[in-house]
Amino acid sequence: MVTTAVTTLKERNGSSLAAIKKFCAANYKFDVEKKAFVLRRAVKTLVEKGTLIQTKGKGASGSFKLNVAAKKAAVKKPKAKKPAA
């Protein structure tokens, strides 16, 4: 949900947490006021994993972009070798 929000918003300097919340409220059946901690925790874990890069701020506040290097590394898959006959 967070990664789709960042990709569809396509902001140059990254998407803020407020923009991600607005996107989730508009496109998903998600109560942002009651479940804001879920979004904050998701953003923090994605930053720790390396999926998102924090461009501004500290913690869950600030702006976030997708990590292009991690995305390219995940796309590459080794080809299966055919058995020799």
C-alpha positions, -999 to +999 in steps of 0.1 A: +000+000+000+028+024+009+050+015-021+020+019-045+013+053-030+049+064-035+050+051-071+017+067-082+024+101-065+056+104-086+070+134-066+105+144-075+118+149-039+098+120-025+063+117-010+056+129+025+038+109+051+008+132+049+006+126+011+008+089+016-020+090+042-042+111+019-036+086-010-044+056+013-076+073+025-087+081-010-079+048-027-083+021+000-109+014+026-085+025+053-093+048+083-062+070+085-072+086+118-075+054+137-047+034+119-020+061+114+004+040+135+002+012+109+014+035+081+042+049+103+054+015+112+052+003+075+072+033+064+099+027+090+102-010+082+104-003+044+132+022+051+151-004+072+147-030+045+160-006+019+128-005-002+123+032+005+149+060+009+142+088+033+151+120+015+141+145+043+134+144+080+139+118+107+119+087+117+085+083+099+083+121+093+098+135+061+098+125+025+103+091+010+113+078-024+116+043-038+151+028-039+158+023-076+189+001-069+169-023-048+142-024-073+166-033-102+183-060-080+150-076-072+139-078-109+169-098-121+163-135-118+188-162-128+177-183-157+170-219-151+195-242-168+182-269-191+193-304-183+217-319-207+202-347-227 
